[in-house]
Amino acid sequence: MGRLLPVFGLGQCDHQSVFRCLMAKQFPIYKGLQKPLIYRGFQGKYIGWGVASLVIAVVSGGLIGSLTSMVLGGVITLSVMTTGLFITSQQQKKRPA
């Protein structure tokens, strides 16, 4: 047998490696709330779809606004944003419960 090593919080360990003693101790693992992720009516992957549509709207509106006019860029931003969020909400409603 190996010699006993003092380990803080565990007492003495007879393993060759102190880390084996530390890994052998069981710790509770937090597994979340066990509820589906919901943010402002969007669930799960549809949150990412909504954020993606907002980012696409801002980038496309900014690009159009810088190349043509600010008014057209604002209109493009609002229309792409509302269309993207509407399509995302419709896709979420279609999914099976």
MIVEX-234682 format. One record per residue: x, y, z of N, C-alpha, C, O in turn; residue number from 1; residue in one letter. Coordinates in Angstrom, 1 decimal. Layout:
N
n_c1 | n_c2 | n_c3 | ca_c1 | ca_c2 | ca_c3 | c_c1 | c_c2 | c_c3 | o_c1 | o_c2 | o_c3 | num | residu
X | Y | Z | X | Y | Z | X | Y | Z | X | Y | Z | NUM | a;
...
This chain:
97
n_c1 | n_c2 | n_c3 | ca_c1 | ca_c2 | ca_c3 | c_c1 | c_c2 | c_c3 | o_c1 | o_c2 | o_c3 | num | residu
0.8 | -1.2 | 0.0 | 0.0 | 0.0 | 0.0 | 0.9 | 1.2 | 0.0 | 2.0 | 1.2 | 0.5 | 1 | m;
0.4 | 2.3 | -0.6 | 1.1 | 3.6 | -0.6 | 1.0 | 4.3 | 0.8 | 0.2 | 3.8 | 1.6 | 2 | g;
1.7 | 5.3 | 0.9 | 1.6 | 6.0 | 2.2 | 0.3 | 6.9 | 2.1 | -0.1 | 7.3 | 1.1 | 3 | r;
-0.2 | 7.3 | 3.3 | -1.4 | 8.1 | 3.4 | -1.0 | 9.6 | 3.2 | 0.0 | 10.1 | 3.9 | 4 | l;
-1.7 | 10.3 | 2.4 | -1.4 | 11.7 | 2.1 | -2.5 | 12.5 | 2.8 | -3.7 | 12.2 | 2.6 | 5 | l;
-2.2 | 13.6 | 3.5 | -3.2 | 14.4 | 4.0 | -3.8 | 15.3 | 2.9 | -3.1 | 16.0 | 2.2 | 6 | p;
-5.1 | 15.3 | 2.8 | -5.8 | 16.1 | 1.8 | -6.8 | 17.0 | 2.5 | -7.7 | 16.5 | 3.2 | 7 | v;
-6.7 | 18.3 | 2.2 | -7.6 | 19.2 | 2.9 | -9.1 | 18.9 | 2.5 | -9.4 | 18.9 | 1.3 | 8 | f;
-10.0 | 18.8 | 3.4 | -11.4 | 18.5 | 3.2 | -11.7 | 17.1 | 3.0 | -12.9 | 16.8 | 3.1 | 9 | g;
-10.8 | 16.2 | 2.8 | -11.1 | 14.8 | 2.6 | -10.4 | 13.9 | 3.7 | -10.8 | 12.7 | 3.8 | 10 | l;
-9.5 | 14.4 | 4.5 | -8.8 | 13.6 | 5.5 | -7.5 | 13.1 | 4.9 | -6.7 | 13.9 | 4.4 | 11 | g;
-7.4 | 11.8 | 4.9 | -6.2 | 11.2 | 4.3 | -6.5 | 10.4 | 3.1 | -7.6 | 9.7 | 3.0 | 12 | q;
-5.6 | 10.4 | 2.2 | -5.8 | 9.7 | 0.9 | -4.7 | 8.7 | 0.7 | -3.5 | 9.0 | 0.9 | 13 | c;
-5.0 | 7.4 | 0.3 | -4.0 | 6.4 | 0.1 | -3.7 | 6.2 | -1.4 | -2.9 | 5.3 | -1.7 | 14 | d;
-4.3 | 7.0 | -2.3 | -4.0 | 6.9 | -3.7 | -2.7 | 7.5 | -4.0 | -2.2 | 8.4 | -3.2 | 15 | h;
-2.1 | 7.2 | -5.1 | -0.9 | 7.8 | -5.6 | -1.1 | 9.2 | -5.9 | -0.2 | 10.0 | -5.8 | 16 | q;
-2.2 | 9.5 | -6.5 | -2.5 | 10.9 | -6.9 | -3.6 | 11.5 | -6.0 | -4.6 | 10.8 | -5.7 | 17 | s;
-3.4 | 12.7 | -5.5 | -4.4 | 13.4 | -4.7 | -5.6 | 13.7 | -5.5 | -6.7 | 13.8 | -5.0 | 18 | v;
-5.4 | 13.9 | -6.8 | -6.5 | 14.2 | -7.7 | -7.6 | 13.1 | -7.8 | -8.7 | 13.4 | -8.0 | 19 | f;
-7.1 | 11.9 | -7.7 | -8.1 | 10.8 | -7.7 | -9.0 | 10.8 | -6.5 | -10.2 | 10.5 | -6.6 | 20 | r;
-8.5 | 11.2 | -5.4 | -9.3 | 11.3 | -4.2 | -10.3 | 12.4 | -4.4 | -11.5 | 12.3 | -4.0 | 21 | c;
-9.8 | 13.5 | -5.0 | -10.7 | 14.7 | -5.2 | -11.8 | 14.3 | -6.2 | -13.0 | 14.8 | -6.0 | 22 | l;
-11.5 | 13.6 | -7.2 | -12.4 | 13.2 | -8.2 | -13.4 | 12.2 | -7.7 | -14.6 | 12.1 | -8.2 | 23 | m;
-13.0 | 11.3 | -6.8 | -13.8 | 10.3 | -6.2 | -15.0 | 10.9 | -5.4 | -16.0 | 10.2 | -5.2 | 24 | a;
-14.7 | 12.0 | -4.8 | -15.8 | 12.7 | -4.0 | -16.9 | 13.2 | -4.9 | -16.6 | 13.8 | -5.9 | 25 | k;
-18.1 | 12.8 | -4.5 | -19.3 | 13.2 | -5.4 | -19.8 | 14.6 | -5.0 | -19.9 | 14.9 | -3.8 | 26 | q;
-20.0 | 15.4 | -6.0 | -20.6 | 16.7 | -5.8 | -21.9 | 16.8 | -6.5 | -22.1 | 16.2 | -7.6 | 27 | f;
-22.9 | 17.5 | -5.9 | -24.2 | 17.7 | -6.6 | -24.0 | 18.5 | -7.8 | -23.3 | 19.5 | -7.8 | 28 | p;
-24.7 | 18.2 | -8.9 | -24.6 | 18.9 | -10.2 | -25.9 | 19.6 | -10.4 | -27.0 | 19.0 | -10.3 | 29 | i;
-25.8 | 20.9 | -10.6 | -27.0 | 21.7 | -10.9 | -27.5 | 21.4 | -12.3 | -26.7 | 21.6 | -13.3 | 30 | y;
-28.7 | 21.0 | -12.5 | -29.3 | 20.6 | -13.8 | -30.3 | 21.6 | -14.3 | -31.1 | 21.2 | -15.2 | 31 | k;
-30.3 | 22.8 | -13.8 | -31.2 | 23.8 | -14.3 | -32.6 | 23.7 | -13.7 | -32.8 | 22.9 | -12.7 | 32 | g;
-33.5 | 24.4 | -14.2 | -34.8 | 24.5 | -13.7 | -35.7 | 23.4 | -14.2 | -36.8 | 23.2 | -13.7 | 33 | l;
-35.2 | 22.6 | -15.2 | -36.0 | 21.6 | -15.8 | -37.3 | 22.1 | -16.4 | -38.3 | 21.4 | -16.5 | 34 | q;
-37.2 | 23.3 | -16.9 | -38.3 | 23.9 | -17.6 | -37.8 | 24.4 | -19.0 | -36.6 | 24.6 | -19.1 | 35 | k;
-38.7 | 24.4 | -20.0 | -38.2 | 24.9 | -21.3 | -37.8 | 26.4 | -21.2 | -38.4 | 27.2 | -20.5 | 36 | p;
-36.8 | 26.7 | -22.0 | -36.3 | 28.1 | -22.1 | -37.3 | 29.0 | -22.9 | -37.6 | 28.7 | -24.0 | 37 | l;
-37.8 | 30.0 | -22.3 | -38.8 | 30.9 | -22.9 | -38.4 | 32.3 | -22.7 | -38.1 | 32.7 | -21.6 | 38 | i;
-38.3 | 33.1 | -23.8 | -38.0 | 34.6 | -23.7 | -38.9 | 35.3 | -24.6 | -38.9 | 35.2 | -25.8 | 39 | y;
-39.8 | 36.2 | -24.0 | -40.8 | 37.0 | -24.7 | -41.6 | 36.2 | -25.7 | -41.9 | 36.7 | -26.8 | 40 | r;
-42.0 | 35.0 | -25.3 | -42.9 | 34.2 | -26.1 | -42.2 | 33.3 | -27.0 | -42.8 | 32.4 | -27.6 | 41 | g;
-40.9 | 33.4 | -27.2 | -40.2 | 32.5 | -28.1 | -39.5 | 31.4 | -27.2 | -39.0 | 31.7 | -26.1 | 42 | f;
-39.6 | 30.2 | -27.7 | -39.1 | 29.0 | -27.0 | -37.9 | 28.4 | -27.7 | -37.9 | 28.3 | -28.9 | 43 | q;
-36.9 | 28.0 | -26.9 | -35.8 | 27.2 | -27.4 | -35.0 | 27.8 | -28.6 | -34.5 | 28.9 | -28.5 | 44 | g;
-35.0 | 27.0 | -29.7 | -34.2 | 27.5 | -30.9 | -34.8 | 28.7 | -31.5 | -34.1 | 29.4 | -32.2 | 45 | k;
-36.1 | 29.0 | -31.3 | -36.7 | 30.1 | -31.9 | -36.2 | 31.4 | -31.3 | -36.4 | 32.5 | -31.9 | 46 | y;
-35.7 | 31.4 | -30.1 | -35.0 | 32.6 | -29.6 | -33.8 | 33.0 | -30.5 | -33.7 | 34.1 | -30.8 | 47 | i;
-33.1 | 32.0 | -30.9 | -31.9 | 32.2 | -31.8 | -32.4 | 32.7 | -33.1 | -31.8 | 33.6 | -33.7 | 48 | g;
-33.5 | 32.2 | -33.6 | -34.1 | 32.7 | -34.9 | -34.5 | 34.1 | -34.8 | -34.3 | 34.9 | -35.7 | 49 | w;
-35.1 | 34.5 | -33.7 | -35.5 | 35.9 | -33.5 | -34.4 | 36.8 | -33.4 | -34.4 | 37.9 | -34.0 | 50 | g;
-33.3 | 36.4 | -32.7 | -32.1 | 37.3 | -32.6 | -31.5 | 37.4 | -33.9 | -31.0 | 38.5 | -34.3 | 51 | v;
-31.4 | 36.3 | -34.7 | -30.8 | 36.3 | -36.0 | -31.6 | 37.3 | -36.9 | -31.0 | 38.0 | -37.7 | 52 | a;
-32.9 | 37.3 | -36.9 | -33.7 | 38.2 | -37.7 | -33.5 | 39.6 | -37.3 | -33.5 | 40.5 | -38.2 | 53 | s;
-33.3 | 39.9 | -36.0 | -33.0 | 41.3 | -35.6 | -31.6 | 41.7 | -36.1 | -31.5 | 42.9 | -36.6 | 54 | l;
-30.7 | 40.9 | -36.0 | -29.3 | 41.2 | -36.5 | -29.3 | 41.4 | -38.0 | -28.7 | 42.4 | -38.4 | 55 | v;
-29.9 | 40.6 | -38.7 | -30.0 | 40.7 | -40.2 | -30.7 | 42.0 | -40.5 | -30.3 | 42.7 | -41.5 | 56 | i;
-31.8 | 42.4 | -39.8 | -32.5 | 43.6 | -40.1 | -31.6 | 44.8 | -39.8 | -31.6 | 45.7 | -40.7 | 57 | a;
-30.9 | 44.8 | -38.7 | -30.1 | 46.0 | -38.4 | -28.9 | 46.1 | -39.4 | -28.6 | 47.2 | -39.9 | 58 | v;
-28.3 | 45.0 | -39.8 | -27.2 | 45.0 | -40.7 | -27.6 | 45.5 | -42.1 | -27.0 | 46.3 | -42.8 | 59 | v;
-28.7 | 44.8 | -42.6 | -29.2 | 45.2 | -43.9 | -29.7 | 46.6 | -44.0 | -29.5 | 47.3 | -45.0 | 60 | s;
-30.4 | 47.0 | -43.0 | -30.9 | 48.4 | -42.9 | -29.8 | 49.4 | -42.8 | -29.8 | 50.5 | -43.5 | 61 | g;
-28.8 | 49.1 | -42.1 | -27.6 | 50.0 | -42.0 | -26.9 | 50.1 | -43.3 | -26.4 | 51.2 | -43.7 | 62 | g;
-26.7 | 49.0 | -44.0 | -26.0 | 48.9 | -45.2 | -26.8 | 49.7 | -46.3 | -26.2 | 50.5 | -47.0 | 63 | l;
-28.1 | 49.4 | -46.4 | -28.9 | 50.2 | -47.4 | -29.0 | 51.7 | -47.0 | -28.9 | 52.5 | -47.9 | 64 | i;
-29.1 | 52.0 | -45.7 | -29.1 | 53.4 | -45.3 | -27.8 | 54.1 | -45.6 | -27.9 | 55.3 | -46.0 | 65 | g;
-26.7 | 53.4 | -45.5 | -25.4 | 54.1 | -45.8 | -25.2 | 54.3 | -47.3 | -24.5 | 55.2 | -47.8 | 66 | s;
-25.8 | 53.4 | -48.1 | -25.6 | 53.4 | -49.5 | -26.6 | 54.3 | -50.2 | -26.3 | 54.9 | -51.3 | 67 | l;
-27.8 | 54.4 | -49.7 | -28.9 | 55.2 | -50.4 | -29.3 | 56.3 | -49.5 | -28.6 | 57.4 | -49.4 | 68 | t;
-30.4 | 56.2 | -48.7 | -30.8 | 57.2 | -47.8 | -31.2 | 56.6 | -46.5 | -31.5 | 55.4 | -46.4 | 69 | s;
-31.1 | 57.4 | -45.4 | -31.4 | 57.0 | -44.1 | -32.9 | 56.5 | -44.0 | -33.2 | 55.6 | -43.2 | 70 | m;
-33.8 | 57.2 | -44.7 | -35.2 | 56.9 | -44.6 | -35.4 | 55.5 | -45.2 | -36.1 | 54.7 | -44.5 | 71 | v;
-34.8 | 55.2 | -46.3 | -35.0 | 53.9 | -46.9 | -34.4 | 52.8 | -46.0 | -34.9 | 51.7 | -45.9 | 72 | l;
-33.2 | 53.1 | -45.4 | -32.6 | 52.2 | -44.5 | -33.4 | 51.9 | -43.3 | -33.5 | 50.7 | -42.8 | 73 | g;
-34.1 | 52.9 | -42.7 | -35.0 | 52.7 | -41.6 | -36.2 | 51.9 | -42.0 | -36.7 | 51.0 | -41.2 | 74 | g;
-36.8 | 52.1 | -43.2 | -37.9 | 51.3 | -43.6 | -37.5 | 49.9 | -43.8 | -38.2 | 49.0 | -43.4 | 75 | v;
-36.3 | 49.7 | -44.4 | -35.9 | 48.3 | -44.6 | -35.6 | 47.6 | -43.3 | -36.0 | 46.5 | -43.1 | 76 | i;
-35.0 | 48.3 | -42.3 | -34.8 | 47.7 | -41.0 | -36.1 | 47.3 | -40.3 | -36.2 | 46.2 | -39.9 | 77 | t;
-37.1 | 48.2 | -40.3 | -38.4 | 47.8 | -39.7 | -39.1 | 46.7 | -40.4 | -39.7 | 45.8 | -39.8 | 78 | l;
-39.1 | 46.7 | -41.8 | -39.8 | 45.7 | -42.5 | -39.1 | 44.3 | -42.4 | -39.8 | 43.3 | -42.2 | 79 | s;
-37.8 | 44.3 | -42.4 | -37.1 | 43.0 | -42.3 | -37.3 | 42.5 | -40.8 | -37.4 | 41.3 | -40.6 | 80 | v;
-37.3 | 43.4 | -39.9 | -37.4 | 43.0 | -38.5 | -38.8 | 42.4 | -38.2 | -38.9 | 41.3 | -37.6 | 81 | m;
-39.8 | 43.1 | -38.7 | -41.2 | 42.6 | -38.4 | -41.5 | 41.3 | -39.2 | -42.1 | 40.4 | -38.7 | 82 | t;
-41.0 | 41.2 | -40.4 | -41.2 | 40.0 | -41.2 | -40.4 | 38.8 | -40.6 | -41.0 | 37.8 | -40.5 | 83 | t;
-39.2 | 39.0 | -40.2 | -38.4 | 38.0 | -39.6 | -39.1 | 37.5 | -38.3 | -39.1 | 36.3 | -38.1 | 84 | g;
-39.5 | 38.4 | -37.4 | -40.1 | 38.0 | -36.2 | -41.5 | 37.3 | -36.4 | -41.9 | 36.4 | -35.7 | 85 | l;
-42.2 | 37.8 | -37.4 | -43.5 | 37.1 | -37.8 | -43.3 | 35.7 | -38.3 | -44.0 | 34.8 | -37.8 | 86 | f;
-42.3 | 35.5 | -39.2 | -42.1 | 34.2 | -39.7 | -41.6 | 33.3 | -38.6 | -42.0 | 32.1 | -38.5 | 87 | i;
-40.8 | 33.8 | -37.7 | -40.3 | 33.0 | -36.5 | -41.4 | 32.6 | -35.6 | -41.5 | 31.4 | -35.2 | 88 | t;
-42.4 | 33.5 | -35.4 | -43.5 | 33.1 | -34.5 | -44.4 | 32.1 | -35.2 | -45.0 | 31.2 | -34.5 | 89 | s;
-44.6 | 32.2 | -36.5 | -45.4 | 31.3 | -37.3 | -44.8 | 29.9 | -37.3 | -45.5 | 28.9 | -37.2 | 90 | q;
-43.5 | 29.8 | -37.4 | -42.8 | 28.5 | -37.4 | -42.9 | 27.9 | -36.0 | -43.0 | 26.7 | -35.9 | 91 | q;
-42.8 | 28.7 | -35.0 | -43.0 | 28.2 | -33.6 | -44.4 | 27.6 | -33.4 | -44.5 | 26.6 | -32.7 | 92 | q;
-45.4 | 28.3 | -33.9 | -46.7 | 27.8 | -33.7 | -47.0 | 26.5 | -34.5 | -47.8 | 25.7 | -34.1 | 93 | k;
-46.3 | 26.3 | -35.6 | -46.4 | 25.1 | -36.4 | -45.8 | 23.8 | -35.7 | -46.3 | 22.7 | -36.0 | 94 | k;
-44.8 | 24.0 | -34.9 | -44.1 | 22.8 | -34.4 | -45.1 | 22.0 | -33.5 | -46.0 | 22.5 | -32.9 | 95 | r;
-44.9 | 20.7 | -33.5 | -45.7 | 19.8 | -32.7 | -45.5 | 20.0 | -31.2 | -44.4 | 20.2 | -30.7 | 96 | p;
-46.6 | 20.0 | -30.5 | -46.5 | 20.2 | -29.0 | -46.0 | 19.1 | -28.2 | -45.8 | 19.1 | -27.0 | 97 | a;
